[in-house]
């Protein structure tokens, strides 16, 4: 339960969480791209960096949308995002697995 002094901070915390996640995915994209571009040739090895960039963009866009939704009264019913959070969460997990495989190969 939120206290009266905490009212309105849910949207801010949500926005910050989405921003951190998209920033982490973008940093992952930059590091994967930098690792592959040191070879001065383009190949399918850049695919993980592209995947990370897509995940970062999707996370940032959905995060902005979700923050806007939570800032307006009345709050949506249901409050929890049913589809986007599991899909984006799965994409982040997939990105982590792909990044691990790339780094181990």
C-alpha positions as CSV (number, residue, x, y, z in Angstrom):
1,X,0.0,0.0,0.0
2,X,1.4,3.5,-0.8
3,X,1.3,6.3,1.6
4,X,-0.1,9.7,0.7
5,X,3.5,11.1,0.4
6,X,4.3,8.3,-2.1
7,X,1.4,9.1,-4.4
8,X,2.4,9.7,-8.0
9,X,5.8,8.1,-7.6
10,X,4.8,4.8,-9.2
11,X,5.0,6.3,-12.7
12,X,8.4,7.8,-11.9
13,X,9.8,4.5,-10.6
14,X,8.3,2.6,-13.5
15,X,10.0,5.0,-16.0
16,X,13.3,4.7,-14.3
17,X,13.2,0.9,-14.4
18,X,12.3,0.9,-18.1
19,X,15.1,3.4,-18.7
20,X,17.7,1.3,-16.9
21,X,16.7,-1.8,-18.8
22,X,16.8,-0.1,-22.2
23,X,20.2,1.6,-21.4
24,X,21.6,-1.8,-20.4
25,X,20.4,-3.4,-23.7
26,X,21.9,-0.4,-25.6
27,X,25.2,-0.8,-23.8
28,X,25.2,-4.5,-24.6
29,X,24.6,-3.6,-28.3
30,X,27.5,-1.2,-28.3
31,X,29.9,-3.6,-26.7
32,X,28.9,-6.5,-29.0
33,X,29.2,-4.2,-32.1
34,X,32.6,-2.9,-30.9
35,X,33.8,-6.4,-30.4
36,X,32.9,-7.4,-33.9
37,X,33.8,-4.2,-35.7
38,X,37.5,-4.5,-34.6
39,X,37.8,-7.1,-37.4
40,X,36.9,-4.4,-39.9
41,X,34.4,-6.6,-41.7
42,X,30.6,-7.0,-41.6
43,X,29.2,-10.4,-41.0
44,X,26.4,-12.3,-39.3
45,X,28.4,-11.8,-36.1
46,X,26.8,-8.4,-35.9
47,X,23.3,-10.0,-35.5
48,X,23.5,-10.1,-31.7
49,X,24.3,-6.4,-31.6
50,X,21.3,-5.7,-33.9
51,X,19.1,-7.8,-31.6
52,X,20.3,-5.9,-28.6
53,X,19.6,-2.6,-30.3
54,X,16.0,-3.7,-31.2
55,X,15.4,-4.9,-27.6
56,X,16.7,-1.5,-26.3
57,X,14.5,0.4,-28.7
58,X,11.4,-1.7,-27.9
59,X,12.0,-1.4,-24.2
60,X,12.5,2.4,-24.3
61,X,9.3,2.9,-26.4
62,X,7.2,0.7,-24.2
63,X,8.6,2.2,-21.1
64,X,7.6,5.7,-22.3
65,X,4.1,4.4,-23.1
66,X,3.7,2.7,-19.7
67,X,5.0,5.7,-17.8
68,X,2.4,8.0,-19.6
69,X,-0.4,5.5,-18.8
70,X,0.5,5.4,-15.1
71,X,0.6,9.2,-14.9
72,X,-3.0,9.7,-15.9
73,X,-5.9,9.2,-13.5
74,X,-7.8,7.0,-13.3
75,X,-5.3,4.2,-13.4
76,X,-6.0,1.5,-16.0
77,X,-7.8,-1.7,-15.2
78,X,-6.1,-4.1,-15.0
79,X,-3.0,-2.2,-13.7
80,X,-0.5,-4.9,-14.7
81,X,0.7,-5.1,-18.3
82,X,-0.3,-8.6,-19.3
83,X,1.5,-9.1,-22.6
84,X,4.3,-6.7,-23.1
85,X,6.2,-7.3,-19.9
86,X,6.6,-11.1,-20.5
87,X,7.5,-10.6,-24.1
88,X,10.1,-7.9,-23.4
89,X,11.4,-10.0,-20.4
90,X,11.8,-13.0,-22.6
91,X,13.6,-10.8,-25.2
92,X,16.0,-9.6,-22.5
93,X,16.6,-13.2,-21.4
94,X,17.2,-14.3,-25.0
95,X,19.6,-11.4,-25.4
96,X,21.5,-12.5,-22.3
97,X,21.8,-16.0,-23.7
98,X,22.9,-14.9,-27.1
99,X,25.4,-12.5,-25.6
100,X,26.9,-15.3,-23.5
101,X,27.1,-17.6,-26.5
102,X,28.9,-14.9,-28.5
103,X,31.3,-14.2,-25.7
104,X,32.1,-17.9,-25.2
105,X,32.7,-18.6,-29.0
